[in-house]
């Protein structure tokens, strides 16, 4: 059902100090227990001068479904080679062309 879809996956956080982790990419395989995604990770580190770290190159990641907090289906033509982020207040968004932007986390800066 998810195979071939472009998605944004936000992983669960289990403690307050844990970095926020998001993965954007195309679902290669979807099973009852796993999603295999070809895309890029975005890591958010609260309180840092450069809070957003985006993978330079795509990679394949197997994500256990039990670790997924949220999935957003993105337009099929979303370009992971150019991920643009924007901080609005205390929230961080990824710009999505011709669709609502997608929230990826909170910014705990100054």
Secondary structure, 3 states (H helix, E strand, C coil): CCCCCEEEEEECCCCCCCCEEEEEEEEEEECCCEEEEEEEEEEECCCCCCCEEECCCCEEEEEEHHHEEEEEECCCCCCCCCCCEEEECCEEEECCCCCCCEEEEECCCC
